Amino acid sequence: MNADNPRWIALQVMLKLFEQGRSLDDIFNSDWFRSLTVSRRDLGLSRELAYGLCRWHHVLSPMLKHRLQKPVRARDRDIEIILMMGLYQLLIMKTEAHAAVNETVKLAQAQKKKWASGLVNAVLRNVIREEVVCDDKLQARAYPDWMIARIEADWGDQAGEVLLWGNQRPPMTLRVDSEHCDVEEMIAKLADQGIGASQHAQVETAIVLESPCDVTRLPGFEAGLLSVQDAAAQIAASLLVCDSGARVLDACAAPGGKTAHLLQRYPNIDVDALDSSETRLERLRQNLRRVGHSARILVADAADLDSWFGGSRYDCILADLPCSASGVMRRHPDIKLLRRESDIMPLLAQQRKIVDALWSVLKPGGKMLYSTCSVFKDENEVQIAGFLERHADAAEITLPRADWGEPRPHGRQVLTGSHNMDGFYYALLSRIDSR
Ligand SMILES: C[S@@+](CC[C@H](N)C(=O)[O-])C[C@H]1O[C@@H](n2cnc3c(N)ncnc32)[C@H](O)[C@@H]1O
């Protein structure tokens, strides 16, 4: 068995994730993955298996442990992944039992560990015999314990929904360049191409596809009329209203979804797009080129003003900070495996440092939009409460009445899945002009 088998490819993907700590995005964009010569359909199945194994790991792993007499040794991680792939196909994908067992046993045989195929066969047949089901209660446990505890502590009665929605497959949502194209006309054009779509009820520039499709099939994608962006992320440009000629800083800008949207909505602004990752900035460059806009690009740590700030302060700042990404786990389920509880405190400290530094380069009278794709209160309303305590010259601007998300003591929170959006948080601050 080798690189033309989708299950074998998924096994390699998961080994890279576990052993090298690499994200699925990173692996799927790697030369190795791109060089695979299997059909689109098989590549799709490999991705589906890898996404599913991440999404359901915290359900499948204890289920498996419970069925093994002794823990799997570290050097047999391949067999552990194969076993979970079998469980995933049986319990979640609902693959026909005979096919799921056969394909999984074949994969185990190819690993050349004589004991493994018998074990795989026995475990999977037991699960079939016992008619195990993965019900809602079990599905809500598909997260590391520390994440469940945090979400339950933060959201009480709403936590169950946040957890269940976080396991759903996300829709493919598009942003229409509404300056150059009408949303309804675009929906009609998509229909002409056989792509079913509807306008998002809360976000006027957003179109939700009935099922995901390759961007190359989207009319107007190359011309920048359509971009892929979740509806919650599209709210940013409507909150940070920029006057013509404004000097704008997008402080954590890559890969540039919100930079492009700001420029489409306010074409006469002067934008500095800053990010600490050169690789991600390359994607920002490509995105801006595609939508036909430009920005001054700065590679730097936003908190280290000496390394990038030229002395001319900004009218508007978008601070879309690095965060736990706990609001986008339905899109990036590998976060469940890669993010550690011990990451949170350093992230909170980094957010504080960045946002304090950015404040000092905002003009008096200027506005800063703080955002994260997190549903953890510490990164959101608690962070803003601390910020307002530290900065006497900061005032919170109440966000306009809206039918997205829910108002919080500070800012507004979209919980994962509400109106089929990613989990997101926004707070708008202004710097008091005391002259
Ligand atoms: C949430 S993502 C930004 C998404 C982007 N605003 C968009 O809409 O496409 C956060 C970004 O912060 C960047 N980042 C992390 N630490 C940073 C720092 N100290 N200074 C500047 N950028 C940083 C990451 O490289 C990442 O691209």
The ligand as a Gaussian input file, in Angstrom:
#p B3LYP/6-31G(d) Opt

LIG

0 1
 C       -6.192000      36.091000      13.589000
 S       -4.813000      36.105000      12.539000
 C       -5.168000      37.499000      11.531000
 C       -6.169000      37.255000      10.431000
 C       -6.273000      38.449000       9.490000
 N       -6.574000      39.674000      10.183000
 C       -7.314000      38.220000       8.416000
 O       -8.438000      38.686000       8.548000
 O       -6.987000      37.576000       7.413000
 C       -3.572000      36.731000      13.574000
 C       -2.299000      37.108000      12.883000
 O       -1.435000      37.679000      13.873000
 C       -0.108000      37.435000      13.479000
 N        0.735000      37.691000      14.655000
 C        0.981000      36.904000      15.711000
 N        1.788000      37.532000      16.592000
 C        2.028000      38.760000      16.077000
 C        2.787000      39.868000      16.513000
 N        3.448000      39.842000      17.670000
 N        2.841000      40.960000      15.728000
 C        2.165000      40.998000      14.540000
 N        1.439000      39.963000      14.077000
 C        1.362000      38.864000      14.846000
 C       -0.152000      36.006000      12.977000
 O        0.944000      35.750000      12.121000
 C       -1.499000      35.967000      12.274000
 O       -1.315000      36.195000      10.912000

